[in-house]
Amino acid sequence: MQIDCSRRESGDERRLAIAKAARGLIVEKGLEGLRTRDIAARVGINIATLHYHVPSKEALVALVAQSLKEEFRAQEMQRPRDGRSGLALLRMEFEDIVETMLEAPDRLSVMAELVERARRDPAIAQIIGPMTNHWRSILAGIFSRGVADGTLRQTIDPEAAAHIFLGTIAGWRTTQPSREEMVSVFAELERAFIAPAQEEEV
């Protein structure tokens, strides 16, 4: 489907359209199948205009990564995190993932594709690595807070727990679970992490 660019766009709008088109093609064909001519056709611009905004593969990947980062940040801002317990923050992460999987599944699909490619491409690793490290750091911080405030199990290794959380999400790249399945999995994860006293109150 070609994106309507009939009216004059600002540079930011054009870059957003390019990122959206690239993400759609990554979902459909994978990063290996991504072609600049396909992106240009979908946006409704010529190759020269596309290269003006994204002059290299690295610039295109950086643009896609930035669009993902902004959407994840906007989602996070919808629910205030200040003053929340570790358990409450963990549940909010669960809710964000369920919402993303149901309403914007391309975010996680594209993220997974970039992470996989980064294993073989140092240039992409430099772009996507900080994003994944930041997310893992946030999760580790949530588990650390839960241990400190007593809402999560005292023997948790925060870094290992963060890896378990992210590994669970990565496993959904191809399975596309239903809402009920995701809620069930997160309920099991919560039971594994929750402090005994909190479990009695649930």
N, C-alpha and C positions, 0 to 999 in steps of 0.2 A: 504494500500500500504506500503510495507516494504522499509525503507530507505537504500540505498546502502552504506554499510560500508566495502566494499571489500578492500580498501586501508587502510593503518595504519593511524589512526587519532590522533591528539593531544588531550590533556585533554579538552581544550576549545571547539574543534570541536565536541567531543563526548557529552559534556554537551549541546551544541547548538542543536545537533541532538535529545537528550533526551527532551529538552524543546519543540522543534518543534513537536515531536511525541505526547507529553503530551497535547499540545495545540490542535492538531488535534482530539485527543480522547475526550477532554473536549467539543469541539464543537459538536462531534457526539453523545456522551453519557452523557454529563454533568459531573460535578465533582464527583457526587455520583457514577457514573459508571466507574470512572477511576481506572484501575487495573495495578499494576506494571508489571505483566506478559504480558499485552497487549502492554505496552510501550516498554518493552524489545524486544518483537517479532517484533514490528514495526521498531525499531532501528537496530535489527539484533545482539543483544548481549544477554548474559545470565543474570539471576536475580542477581547473585553475582556481576557482573560488574556494573549493574544498581545501586545496593545498595552502591557500592564503591563511585559512583559520587553523589548519592542522598540517604543518609542513612535513611531518615525519610520522612513522608508526608510533614512536615513543610519545609524540605530542597527542596523537589520537587516543592512545591508551590512557595517558594522563588526563585527558578531557573526560573520558568515560569514567575513570576512577573518581574524579572530582564530582561528577554528577551523582555517583553512588554515595559519596561521602556527604554531600549536601542533603540528599533525601534521608539518609539514616539520621543525620543531625536534626532535621526538621521533625522526623517522627519522634525522636527522643524529647524534643522540646514540648511536645503536645501534653506530656505528663510530667509535672514537677518531680524532681528526684531529691531535692534538699530535705534533710532531716529524716529520711526513710531508713528503716532498718535493713540489714543485709538481706533478710528473707523477703522483705517487701520489694527491694530492688531486683532480686532474682526473679520474682514473680512478674515484675514489669518487663524484664528481658524476655521471659516466656511469652508474655502478651504481645510484645513487639514482633517476635518471630512469627507467631501465629498470624498476626495481622499482615505481615509482609508476605508470607507464603500464600495467603488467600487473596490479597488485593494487589500485590506487586511482586509476583514470583520471579520476574526477570532480574530483580536486584540480586538475589542470592545465586541465581543461575549464572549471571555474568561474573559475579564475584568469584564463584567457584572456577569458572573457566579461566579467569585471569590468574588465580592462584596456581592452577595446574600448569599453565604456560610459564609462569614465573620459575618453576622448577628447572626449566630448560633455557630460559632467556634471562640473562642477568639484567638487561635493560628494563624489562618488565618487572623483575623482582625488586629493582630499586624504587619503582613507582608503587607497586601494590604492597610490598613488604611493610612499610610504615602504617598502612591502613589495618592490615591484619594484626600487626603487633599492638596497635592502639586498642583494637577491640579486645584482644586477649588481655591487655593490661587492665582495661575497664572491668572485665569479668573477674580477673584475679582480685581486683580491689573490692568488688562486691563480696566475694567469698571471704576476704580478709575482714571486711566490716562485719559480716555475719558471725564470724568466729569471735570477734572482739565484743560484739553486743549480745552474744549468747543466743541468737536466733538460728544460727547454723552450727553444725557439729564441730566440737572443739578440735578434733583430730584431722580436719580437712587440710590438705595441701592445696592452697589457693591456685597455684600455677597448674597443677595436675587437674584440678576441678575445672579450670577454664578450658583446658584442652579437651576434656570430656564433653563439655557443653558444645564447643565448636565442632568436635568430631561428630556429634549427634546431628547437628545442622547439616554438615557436609554430606552425611549419608542420605539426606533427603533430596539431593540434587536430581536424582533420576526416579525416585520412588513416588514423589508427589503425594504425600500422605493427606488424608482428610483431616478436617478440624478435630474430629473425635480421636483420631489416631495420634495427632500431635499432643492434644491435651492429656491423653493417657500416658504418653512417653514422658511428658514434663512432670506428671504426677509421680511417676516412678523416680525420676531424677530428684525431685524435691524430697521424696522419702529417703533417698540416699544421703542427702546433704543436710536435712533439717535436724535441729537439736531435739533430743528426746522430749524435753519439756514442751517445746512448741508443737511437736507431733500430737501430744495429748490434747492440745487445744483445738486442733484442726477438726 
